[in-house]
Amino acid sequence: MYNFDYLRPASLAEAVEAMKGEDAQAISGGQTLIPTLKARLASPSVLVDLSGLAELKGVSREGDKLAIGAATRHADVAGSEAVRSAIPALAALAGNIGDPAVRNRGTLGGSVANNDPAACYPSAALALGATIHTSAGRAIAADDFFLGMFETALEEGELVTRVDFPIPTAANYQKFEQPASRFALVGVFVARFPGGARVAITGACEGGVSRWDAAEAALSSDFSAGAVTGMAFPADALIGDIHGTPAYRANLIGVLTRRAVQACG
Amino acid sequence: MAKDFGIGASSKRREDKRFLTGTGRYTDDMNKPGQAYVHFLRSDMASGRINGIDIAAAEAAPGVIKVFTSRDFEAVGGVPCGWQVTDRHGEPMKEPKHPVLAEGFVRHVGDPIAAVVAETRAQARDAAELIEVDLEELPAVVNLRAAVSGGTAVHPEAPDNLCYDWDFPAESKDAVDEAIRNAHHVTVLELVNNRLVANPMEPRAAIGEYDAADDQHTLWTTSQNPHVIRLLMGAFVLGIPEHKLRVVAPDVGGGFGSKIYHYAEEAFVTLAAKVLNRPVKWTSDRGEAFMSDAHGRDHVCKVELAMDAEGHFLALRSTTLANMGAYLSTFAPCIPTWLHGTLLAGNYKTPLIFTNVRAVFTNTVPVDAYRGAGRPEATYLIERTVDKAAREMGIDPAELRRRNFITQFPYQTPVAVEYDSGDYNATLDKVLEGSDRAGFEARKAESASRGKLRGYGLAHYIEACGIAPSSLVGALGARAGLYEAATVRVNPTGSISVFTGSHSHGQGHETTFAQVVADMLGVPEDSIDIVHGDTNRVPFGMGTYGSRSLAVGGSAIVKSVDKIVAKAKKIAAHLLEAAESDITFENGQFSVQGTDKSLAWGEVCLAAYVPHKYPIETLEPGLEETSFYDPANFTYPSGAYACEVEVDPETGKVEVLSFTAADDFGNVVNPMIVEGQVHGGLAQGLGQALMEGCVYDENGQLITASFMDYAMPLAKDLPSFTVDNSACTPCTHNPLGVKGCGEAGAIGSPPALVNAVLDALSDYGIAHIDMPLTPSKVWAAIDAARPAAAAE
């Protein structure tokens, strides 16, 4: 770890001000950032700790959506009665990220802002059609937010403040773990809405979290496992590494999508 | 009824109080007055020529005391190897120098090039980034088969990258070839024993100290064998005699073999402490451990098993390429030879066996013993081949094994060793019953109804533990004896301090050894303290590895306690005014046979130190005895393992549903600790079989350089184990009748799991999949076999 200054602002306004510093880096749960710092792969001049911002924490149900503060920890989302009753698939997803230590530090905002191509939350945000609210007062649709591996629509110094998740008719997340990191080797989030289905894939795509248009079309006209059986995700844009070839990931996408639809009931 | 103390009791581990409450004393917990810190600049290239090192900027950096390069080590030796193998031409193995800091060339990612000593760890690391190394990349040797096919050499001394080319037993070659040529059936299998990283919970650490007043060096280090380190480092690297060098291995958080060896960092801190006249500390971080701790396994093998029409084994032939890495680690040469070739009979009376092993230098981290060390490789090779043979011959795998089991003991194998005891049918019976083999077909049908493939796999194993008779290993190339030493000091009030050369780094010796002494003397376990890990306190020791601590170290303690009792009886006889031959000693009481006269343990101990009424003309005061125990033979633990799995054919994911172990460890001192040792071994063995695998790319870059890519098993990956050790046959040649239990789980479990998975996949006609059986590999095998299966 290199030396850095450390600030723990008491309000969002102070945090935004602090983020104007050169090479300032926000830290929320730190579950990705701290290992990165320890490996000397990042050298921010100042760490702006968002953990003191009560305004970024908590879950509330507002009509047909769930609003979850960016600094809400995975364990709190997993245990939230509001999340469990409105979108049980989201609570289950949060309850299976990493290990208990990770879930008690890591936050929703940190996960979507980092946009790790194998993270779980981005697939939920994309499949549920979430809206990401930021410190710049922007409300960004998930479709416009996730731009590629570790890339988002956030501007320099802009912080995620809240994510609004529309409540689906049914949803399910199927995670197939990479054996070592226990991130998603492939994760598929299927959400069913009165107007149609959305399917988001994590862990597999070179471009980061992605929607599967063909499966969505099939499921929107016939929401059944049969509608996606035999469908193949094109393997040409998929990740290949020691844990799985593109062909293997393509297979998993098909299998997990079908299982997610089945689990939606 | 279970005993509540002494031999056979499940005494709670006394050391766990400090381990579980954070009061253990590990090397990194210690800080010495005036201590400086070292950071090693390590090569990020697998192979390169060092054209220059500019340390000027680093030496000028804040807090830097000195930057060391190989120039500072010109007067010292290389890191030595403790075993010399002689090749099939009678030539000694190739033994290139392993410098403390790289001399002219780097030979693996992680090879230390320079070392920065600074006031703080961060300053040392900061300064290391300022060192400019002019490193010219050279082609790397990574793949084992390519390494021996000509081309690039890792060391000029070994132009074909061969450390040795070894035949064993050389005289059997022709007979084995002929038996294989003429056999009814020959089962052939090519397999890889995957490379592993030991990953003990505590990374390595070392502190060097120097006291100029009396020219005394001290090394605090994470070692399984401090006396061995004192010998290797003192005699071969730094030239420090034993009386000027103290090596302490305090609490050590797991070793699994990787902390047996003498490492360059130990020599560095010891020398640097003298050069700088202040303590120097090094603590590895996890990333550094991946590229500097010795790795394990990494064999590529071909096996042929010849049988007659009834499946009787006639001959076994294997050829193995064994990776040594870039330099020879302390015991590396003996692992694929004397700890592997001598076990190729397994549990079977195969009359003819021949193996050829070629040890290969590559541009990778040195490879050495890892839990089991050679014996897992032998067991995997045999038990996979036997299972394949059973399938090819249409014989039930259990029946084929029974047909070939050794049943008469002692048994002289055709590969040098003589098994003293065992009952392989008994452990097989136990495991078939414990795993409900009879109910398997019904469970398989139930799985099939859910679209899952269920499989059942068996494996047997034999080990050679209790390492080892010194005269034998000396003849085989060991550069040391492999006895063990123990001092038992009875204090004046009867409390006891036991000084053992064995080293506990998770095994529970402090509990088990106290049980043995308590049982022999009839005194409470808590009146006994076990002292280990310090060359200034313990007379001598060869350390802990090869499941040897109780069989060899425990036997040395028994010898010393026997001497104590013999002397105490003499004192008691004098005090009781009786003949020595009339004194009996039982439950801590010395009695005169046929009378009611007796003395308690403590009274006799006090008399030894307050010899007012004492046979002083014929007996010295005091009550302390030292013994060295050199075993007459190896011990031969054995067992049968059964594994049941379910494979998801859509994803290739293997779920281990149950694992049943029936082990023969001889007599058991602490059943709870033995069960824990088996659990740990099974977790590591199943980890190897299911998910662990160290991967280098073609340029010698370590791909699995962190836990993000190197998979370690979690509790959720494993079933609740069923462990039995009731089918026990005591060892016939050590006083406790014990065999050793530390490595068994890791030795027997990989073939059981792989056999189970292949059983599950039997409809697909998949003959073999190399470990680790990751979902992607299993799915790829199924996917490739699908058209064939569909066509049938």
Interface residues (C-beta under 8 A of the other chain):
Chain A: M1 Y2 N3 K38 A39 R40 F176 P179 A180 S181 R182 L185 I242 H243 G244 T245 A247 Y248 N251 L252 V255
Chain B: A122 R125 D126 D285 G287 E650 T651 G652 K653 L690 M691 V695 I703 T704 F707 M708 D709 Y710 A711 M712 L714 T774 P775 S776 W779 A780 D783
